[in-house]
Each structure stands twice: as structure tokens, then as C-alpha cells.
Amino acid sequence: MSFEVVLGKKAEQFLKSCERELYDRIIMKLGKLEEDPFPHDMKKIVGTKEKTFRVRVGDYRILYVVYLEDNNILVANIDKRPKAYKS
């Protein structure tokens, strides 16, 4: 079963402003999330209303929510570690 990645506003803005090499690495990771939204390096974020997960891409974090019933992955934020967790 394949999932569709949907970028939130913050994630979209980050991708537009980041450098090409980082952009390519993040896009590759998002492609892998489409195939498996719960990879072995995924962690659940504690203290969030929805079940939010994160994966690492170097010093950066991709925060996302999986909607199993819709086969969607909403990417809420992408940023460096301390900033990624602030809403």
C-alpha cells in the first residue's frame, strides 16, 4: 500500500528556501515515507494532540502525521532540531 505525502505550509516554505543538496536528501526521505510511513528510524513525538512522528535527515527533522484511513502523510514541519518542535 502506498501513501501520498502532503506538505504543510511550514514544510513547503522550508523546502523552497533550502539548498539543493538538502532538498534532494529530504525529497528522497519523503519518497521512502510514501512506501513505509513507519520506518525503523521513526520516533513518536510525545505531548502532541495527534500522533506525530519524526524522522531525521542529518541535523534536520521531518515532523509528520499519518492518516491511515486516507493513505495520507501530512508533513507538518521540516527544520533543524530545536526549531522543528516549535509550532
N, C-alpha and C positions, 0 to 999 in steps of 0.2 A: 504494500500500500504506500502510495506516495503522497506527501503533504505539499501544500502550497505556502511559500513564505510571503508574508505581507509585512512591509516595512511601515513602522510608525513614523510620525513626523520627526522626532528626535533622531532616529536611526537614519532616516533619509537625508537629513541635514548633515549628519556626520559623514556619511558616505560621499556626499557631494564635495565636502571640504578636505577630505583626507588625501594623502599622497597615493600615487598609483600602485606601488608595491603593497601597501597595507590594504588598499581597496581590493586588489586581486586575492590576497590571502583571506579577507573577510568573505568575499563572494564565494570562494572555494568552500569555506566552512559552512556558509548558508546552504550551498548545494548539498553538502553531506547531511545537514539537518533535514532537508526535504526527504531524504531516504530513510533517516533514522533520527527522529526528534529527541530520543533519549540515549545519546552516545555515552560511552563509559566515562568520559571526562566531564560530563554534565554534573552540575550541583544544583540543588534546590535552594532558593533564596528564602531564608527564614524571616517571618514578620511581614509578609505581603498578603494582601487580601486574596488575590488569585494565586494559583500555583505557578510561580515564576521560577524559571530556571536560568542558569548561565553557563556559557562555555567560554573558554579562553582562546584568544588568538594573540600570543605573545603577552605584552603588557595590557592588552585591551580585553574588555569583557563584552559579550553579546548577551543581553538580557531578553528573554522571550517567554511567551505563554503559549501552550499547546492546546488547541481546541480539537479534541479527538472526533467529536460528532460532525464537525465541518471539514476535517482534514486540513486545518489551517494552523500556521505558526505565525503569531504576531510578534515581530521583533520590536520591542518597546524602546530599547536604547542600545547604543554602542558607544563606548568611551573608555578612557583609561580607568584603572581600578577605582580610585576614590570617587571620581566624578560620576561613574556609571550608576552607582547605587543611589544617588540623589535624584529626587523626582523633579 
